[in-house]
């Protein structure tokens, strides 16, 4: 009740000039007539209002170029990935300098080949080295390329060059958004600054609750030590000095075994499908809910991650209507901080199912998992 009252009192996101507001409304109405009545018209209106506020603010040309390019890149990317939104995809990172025939190159090629046989598609940065190896293993039809335009031109590898699923980005940050938004898993092979940047970005988003939990696997060549030495550093310095928790190490896996790498990703979706927040409840969608004995065990084992109540099995909540309605829900009042333990809870739910899940039932990810509080929503509406 209080939330509804707070929303009803919030100020509408609009311009201060009534005439301009009326013109915006007429524009949106006319667009709906042309394109058909569609959900999200109010959000489109807010985008238009934000653009006009930039004019009111007399924003510098450089700022306008940045916003304009970023918006165009994101819109185009959404349209490219849209037809494939229900197919799971793994983002593959690694050095562009790795030569064909190198053990890391061969491992990346074989990994992508295996993931495609599991029904997945592969996303890479479209360059050479590890990216070209993964693209080659996946094949053109099962590949996406998200290339970055650099001062020294980075040509797309031959597998994805000229394909409609190749996207060229001006900005690294919009490219990162697409990697995070579209990938259902992340695999990292030995690489340089960019590889570490992408890996830590993914872990940071999960650890802070700003992104949905995904399987993340760091893959060495057979007998390789690149990532095994890296995790040693994490354990002795980051974990050893209390900068991360022991549970944070559950957010990823390091291996030099191809079967283990593939199973780490496909097994994550053995029972678990997706998650979202409905008010104060975290909702986990699963293929099969636990029986009473299993549910009691979950409540005993994971009670410390709850802010109240119990872990429960529920049918589809009203706010979720139309979202994979055939799956049961696991609901809990999550404390928003024990992300590593939440990953362990998902692993436990996956252990209740023996066979792998069908590969074609993916769910688009939300970049921000938790909903805003009423106060934050109101501040967002009134900003500017």
C-alpha positions as CSV (number, residue, x, y, z in Angstrom):
1,X,0.0,0.0,0.0
2,X,2.8,2.4,0.9
3,X,4.7,1.6,-2.3
4,X,1.6,2.3,-4.4
5,X,1.1,5.7,-2.6
6,X,4.8,6.6,-3.1
7,X,4.5,5.8,-6.8
8,X,1.3,7.8,-7.2
9,X,3.0,10.9,-5.6
10,X,6.1,10.8,-7.7
11,X,6.5,13.6,-10.3
12,X,6.2,12.6,-13.9
13,X,9.4,12.6,-15.9
14,X,8.8,15.4,-18.3
15,X,9.9,18.8,-19.5
16,X,9.0,22.1,-17.8
17,X,7.4,23.5,-20.9
18,X,3.8,22.3,-21.3
19,X,3.8,22.9,-25.0
20,X,6.8,20.7,-25.6
21,X,5.3,18.0,-23.4
22,X,2.2,18.0,-25.5
23,X,4.3,17.7,-28.7
24,X,6.2,14.8,-27.2
25,X,2.9,13.0,-26.3
26,X,1.6,13.6,-29.8
27,X,4.9,12.2,-31.3
28,X,4.7,9.1,-29.2
29,X,1.0,8.6,-30.1
30,X,1.7,9.0,-33.8
31,X,4.6,6.5,-33.6
32,X,2.3,4.0,-31.9
33,X,-0.1,4.4,-34.8
34,X,2.6,3.7,-37.3
35,X,4.5,0.9,-35.5
36,X,1.5,-0.5,-33.6
37,X,0.6,-0.4,-30.0
38,X,3.6,-1.6,-28.1
39,X,4.7,-2.0,-24.5
40,X,7.3,0.4,-23.2
41,X,5.8,3.6,-24.8
42,X,6.3,5.5,-21.6
43,X,10.0,4.5,-21.5
44,X,10.4,5.7,-25.1
45,X,8.8,9.0,-24.0
46,X,11.4,9.3,-21.3
47,X,14.2,8.7,-23.7
48,X,12.9,11.6,-25.9
49,X,12.5,13.8,-22.8
50,X,16.1,13.0,-21.8
51,X,17.3,13.9,-25.3
52,X,15.5,17.3,-25.2
53,X,16.9,18.0,-21.7
54,X,20.3,17.8,-23.3
55,X,19.3,20.6,-25.5
56,X,18.0,22.6,-22.5
57,X,21.3,21.9,-20.7
58,X,23.3,23.2,-23.7
59,X,25.3,20.0,-23.5
60,X,28.8,20.1,-25.2
61,X,29.1,18.6,-28.7
62,X,31.5,15.9,-27.3
63,X,28.9,14.8,-24.8
64,X,26.2,14.6,-27.4
65,X,28.4,12.6,-29.7
66,X,29.1,10.1,-26.9
67,X,25.4,9.7,-26.0
68,X,24.3,9.5,-29.6
69,X,26.9,6.9,-30.6
70,X,26.2,4.8,-27.5
71,X,22.5,4.8,-28.0
72,X,22.8,3.9,-31.6
73,X,25.3,1.1,-30.9
74,X,23.0,-0.4,-28.2
75,X,19.9,-0.2,-30.2
76,X,21.6,-1.9,-33.2
77,X,23.0,-4.6,-31.0
78,X,19.7,-5.3,-29.4
79,X,18.2,-5.8,-32.8
80,X,21.0,-8.1,-33.9
81,X,20.7,-10.3,-30.8
82,X,16.9,-10.2,-30.6
83,X,16.1,-13.1,-32.9
84,X,18.4,-15.4,-30.9
85,X,17.3,-14.3,-27.4
86,X,16.1,-17.8,-26.4
87,X,19.4,-19.5,-27.4
88,X,22.0,-19.6,-24.7
89,X,25.3,-18.0,-25.5
90,X,28.8,-18.2,-24.0
91,X,31.2,-15.2,-24.3
92,X,34.8,-16.3,-24.9
93,X,37.7,-14.0,-24.0
94,X,41.4,-14.5,-24.5
95,X,44.5,-13.0,-26.2
96,X,44.4,-11.7,-29.8
97,X,48.1,-12.6,-30.1
98,X,47.8,-16.3,-29.6
99,X,48.9,-18.1,-32.7
100,X,47.1,-21.0,-34.4
101,X,48.5,-24.3,-33.2
102,X,49.3,-23.0,-29.7
103,X,47.8,-25.2,-27.0
104,X,45.6,-22.3,-25.7
105,X,44.4,-21.7,-29.3
106,X,43.6,-25.4,-29.8
107,X,41.8,-25.5,-26.4
108,X,39.6,-22.5,-27.3
109,X,38.8,-24.0,-30.7
110,X,37.8,-27.3,-29.1
111,X,35.8,-25.7,-26.4
112,X,33.7,-23.6,-28.8
113,X,33.1,-26.7,-31.0
114,X,31.9,-28.6,-27.9
115,X,29.6,-25.8,-26.8
116,X,27.9,-25.7,-30.2
117,X,27.2,-29.4,-30.0
118,X,25.5,-28.7,-26.7
119,X,23.2,-26.3,-28.4
120,X,24.9,-23.0,-27.5
121,X,26.1,-20.1,-29.5
122,X,29.4,-18.3,-29.1
123,X,30.2,-14.6,-28.7
124,X,33.7,-13.3,-29.1
125,X,35.4,-9.9,-29.7
126,X,35.7,-10.9,-33.4
127,X,39.4,-10.5,-33.5
128,X,42.2,-13.0,-34.1
129,X,44.0,-15.3,-31.6
130,X,41.8,-16.9,-29.1
131,X,38.8,-15.1,-30.5
132,X,39.4,-16.5,-34.0
133,X,40.0,-19.9,-32.5
134,X,36.6,-19.9,-30.7
135,X,34.9,-18.4,-33.8
136,X,36.3,-21.2,-35.9
137,X,35.3,-23.9,-33.5
138,X,31.8,-22.5,-33.3
139,X,31.4,-21.8,-37.0
140,X,29.8,-18.8,-38.7
141,X,26.2,-19.8,-38.1
142,X,26.6,-20.2,-34.4
143,X,28.8,-17.1,-33.9
144,X,28.4,-13.5,-32.9
145,X,31.3,-11.0,-33.2
146,X,31.4,-7.8,-31.1
147,X,34.4,-6.0,-32.6
148,X,35.9,-2.8,-31.2
149,X,37.1,-0.1,-33.6
150,X,40.7,0.9,-32.6
151,X,43.1,3.6,-33.8
152,X,45.0,0.8,-35.4
153,X,42.3,-1.0,-37.3
154,X,41.3,-4.4,-35.8
155,X,39.9,-6.5,-38.6
156,X,37.3,-9.1,-37.9
157,X,38.5,-12.7,-38.2
158,X,37.7,-14.5,-41.4
159,X,34.9,-16.6,-39.8
160,X,32.7,-13.7,-38.8
161,X,33.8,-11.0,-41.2
162,X,30.8,-9.7,-43.3
163,X,28.3,-11.7,-41.2
164,X,25.1,-9.9,-40.1
165,X,25.9,-11.0,-36.5
166,X,29.1,-9.0,-36.5
167,X,28.7,-5.6,-34.7
168,X,31.4,-2.9,-34.7
169,X,31.6,-0.7,-31.6
170,X,33.2,2.6,-31.0
171,X,33.1,2.4,-27.2
172,X,34.4,-0.3,-25.0
173,X,31.7,0.4,-22.4
174,X,28.8,-0.3,-24.8
175,X,30.5,-3.4,-26.0
176,X,30.8,-4.6,-22.4
177,X,27.1,-4.0,-21.8
178,X,26.3,-6.3,-24.7
179,X,28.7,-9.0,-23.5
180,X,27.1,-8.9,-20.1
181,X,23.6,-8.6,-21.3
182,X,23.6,-11.3,-23.9
183,X,26.0,-14.0,-22.4
184,X,24.6,-16.8,-20.3
185,X,28.1,-18.0,-19.5
186,X,31.7,-16.7,-19.7
187,X,34.8,-18.6,-20.6
188,X,38.2,-17.0,-20.3
189,X,41.4,-18.3,-21.9
190,X,44.9,-16.9,-21.2
191,X,45.1,-13.2,-22.3
192,X,46.3,-9.7,-21.5
193,X,44.8,-6.6,-19.9
194,X,41.5,-6.9,-21.8
195,X,40.9,-10.5,-20.8
196,X,41.5,-9.7,-17.1
197,X,39.3,-6.6,-17.4
198,X,36.4,-8.6,-18.8
199,X,36.8,-11.4,-16.2
200,X,36.9,-9.0,-13.2
201,X,34.0,-7.0,-14.7
202,X,31.9,-10.1,-14.8
203,X,32.9,-11.1,-11.2
204,X,32.3,-7.6,-9.9
205,X,28.8,-7.4,-11.4
206,X,27.9,-10.7,-9.8
207,X,29.6,-10.0,-6.4
208,X,27.8,-6.6,-6.1
209,X,24.4,-8.0,-7.2
210,X,24.3,-5.7,-10.3
211,X,24.2,-8.6,-12.6
212,X,22.7,-12.1,-12.6
213,X,24.8,-15.0,-11.5
214,X,26.4,-16.8,-14.5
215,X,28.8,-19.6,-14.8
216,X,32.3,-18.2,-15.3
217,X,35.2,-20.6,-16.1
218,X,38.9,-19.8,-16.6
219,X,40.4,-22.4,-18.9
220,X,44.0,-23.3,-19.2
221,X,45.5,-25.6,-21.9
222,X,46.1,-29.1,-20.7
223,X,48.9,-28.9,-18.1
224,X,48.9,-25.1,-18.4
225,X,49.4,-22.9,-15.3
226,X,48.2,-19.4,-16.4
227,X,45.0,-19.4,-14.5
228,X,46.1,-21.8,-11.7
229,X,48.8,-19.4,-10.8
230,X,46.3,-16.5,-11.0
231,X,43.9,-18.1,-8.6
232,X,46.8,-18.7,-6.3
233,X,47.4,-14.9,-6.2
234,X,43.7,-14.4,-5.5
235,X,43.8,-16.8,-2.6
236,X,47.0,-15.5,-1.0
237,X,46.4,-11.8,-1.5
238,X,42.7,-10.9,-2.1
239,X,41.3,-13.7,0.1
240,X,44.2,-13.8,2.5
241,X,43.9,-10.1,3.2
242,X,40.1,-10.2,3.5
243,X,39.4,-8.2,0.3
244,X,37.1,-11.0,-0.9
245,X,35.4,-13.8,1.0
246,X,35.9,-17.5,0.8
247,X,32.4,-17.8,-0.7
248,X,33.4,-15.3,-3.5
249,X,35.6,-18.1,-4.9
250,X,32.5,-20.1,-5.7
251,X,31.6,-17.6,-8.4
252,X,34.0,-19.1,-10.9
253,X,36.0,-22.2,-11.7
254,X,39.5,-22.7,-12.9
255,X,40.4,-25.8,-14.9
256,X,42.6,-27.2,-17.7
257,X,40.2,-30.0,-18.5
258,X,37.8,-29.4,-21.4
259,X,35.1,-31.7,-20.0
260,X,35.1,-29.9,-16.7
261,X,34.9,-26.5,-18.5
262,X,31.9,-27.6,-20.5
263,X,30.1,-29.2,-17.6
264,X,30.7,-26.1,-15.4
265,X,28.6,-24.1,-17.9
266,X,26.0,-26.6,-19.0
267,X,25.6,-28.0,-15.5
268,X,24.7,-24.6,-14.2
269,X,21.4,-24.8,-16.1
270,X,20.7,-28.4,-15.3
271,X,17.8,-27.3,-13.0
272,X,18.2,-23.5,-12.6
273,X,16.7,-21.4,-15.4
274,X,16.8,-17.7,-14.4
275,X,16.0,-15.3,-11.6
276,X,14.4,-12.0,-10.9
277,X,13.2,-9.9,-8.0
278,X,9.5,-9.3,-7.2
279,X,9.4,-6.6,-4.6
280,X,11.5,-8.0,-1.6
281,X,11.5,-11.6,-2.9
282,X,14.3,-13.1,-4.9
283,X,12.6,-15.6,-7.3
284,X,14.6,-18.5,-8.7
285,X,13.0,-20.3,-11.6
286,X,13.8,-24.0,-11.7
287,X,12.8,-27.0,-13.8
288,X,12.0,-29.1,-10.8
289,X,11.3,-27.8,-7.3
290,X,12.7,-29.6,-4.2
291,X,10.6,-32.0,-2.3
292,X,9.8,-31.3,1.4
293,X,12.9,-33.1,2.7
294,X,15.2,-31.3,0.3
295,X,13.4,-27.9,1.1
296,X,14.0,-28.5,4.8
297,X,17.6,-29.2,4.2
298,X,18.0,-26.0,2.1
299,X,16.5,-23.9,4.9
300,X,18.9,-25.4,7.4
301,X,22.0,-25.0,5.2
302,X,21.3,-21.5,3.9
303,X,19.4,-19.8,6.7
304,X,22.1,-17.2,7.1
305,X,21.5,-15.6,3.7
306,X,17.9,-14.8,4.6
307,X,16.6,-11.6,6.1
308,X,13.5,-13.3,7.3
309,X,11.0,-16.1,6.5
310,X,12.0,-19.3,4.8
311,X,13.0,-20.6,1.4
312,X,9.7,-21.7,-0.2
313,X,8.4,-23.3,-3.3
314,X,5.7,-21.3,-5.0
315,X,3.7,-21.2,-8.3
316,X,4.2,-18.3,-10.7
317,X,3.8,-14.9,-8.9
318,X,1.3,-12.5,-10.5
319,X,4.0,-10.1,-11.4
320,X,5.8,-12.8,-13.4
321,X,2.8,-13.9,-15.5
322,X,3.9,-14.9,-18.9
323,X,7.5,-15.6,-17.9
324,X,8.3,-19.4,-18.2
325,X,5.0,-20.2,-16.4
326,X,5.6,-23.9,-16.6
327,X,8.5,-23.7,-14.1
328,X,8.1,-23.8,-10.3
329,X,9.6,-20.9,-8.3
330,X,12.0,-20.9,-5.3
331,X,11.5,-17.7,-3.3
332,X,13.5,-16.2,-0.5
333,X,14.2,-12.9,1.2
334,X,17.8,-12.6,0.2
335,X,20.2,-10.4,2.1
336,X,21.8,-9.1,-1.1
337,X,25.3,-9.6,0.1
338,X,26.0,-13.4,0.3
339,X,26.3,-13.8,-3.5
340,X,28.8,-16.6,-3.2
341,X,26.4,-18.5,-1.0
342,X,23.6,-17.8,-3.4
343,X,25.7,-19.5,-6.1
344,X,26.1,-22.5,-3.8
345,X,22.3,-22.6,-3.3
346,X,21.9,-22.7,-7.1
347,X,24.4,-25.5,-7.3
348,X,22.5,-27.4,-4.7
349,X,19.2,-27.0,-6.6
350,X,21.0,-28.2,-9.7
351,X,22.1,-31.4,-7.8
352,X,18.4,-32.4,-7.5
353,X,18.2,-33.1,-11.3
354,X,20.2,-35.7,-13.1
355,X,19.8,-34.9,-16.8
356,X,20.9,-31.8,-18.6
357,X,18.3,-29.1,-19.4
358,X,17.2,-28.5,-23.0
359,X,19.6,-25.9,-24.6
360,X,16.9,-23.8,-26.3
361,X,15.1,-22.4,-23.2
362,X,17.3,-19.4,-22.4
363,X,16.1,-16.3,-20.7
364,X,17.3,-12.8,-21.5
365,X,19.4,-11.4,-18.5
366,X,18.7,-8.2,-16.6
367,X,21.9,-6.2,-16.2
368,X,20.6,-4.9,-12.9
369,X,18.9,-7.8,-11.0
370,X,17.4,-6.0,-8.0
371,X,14.5,-3.6,-8.4
372,X,14.9,0.0,-7.1
373,X,13.3,0.9,-3.8
374,X,10.3,3.3,-4.1
375,X,12.6,6.1,-2.9
376,X,15.2,5.4,-5.6
377,X,12.5,5.1,-8.3
378,X,11.1,8.5,-7.2
379,X,14.5,10.1,-7.2
380,X,15.2,8.7,-10.7
381,X,12.0,10.1,-12.0
382,X,12.6,13.6,-10.5
383,X,16.3,13.8,-11.5
384,X,17.0,16.7,-13.8
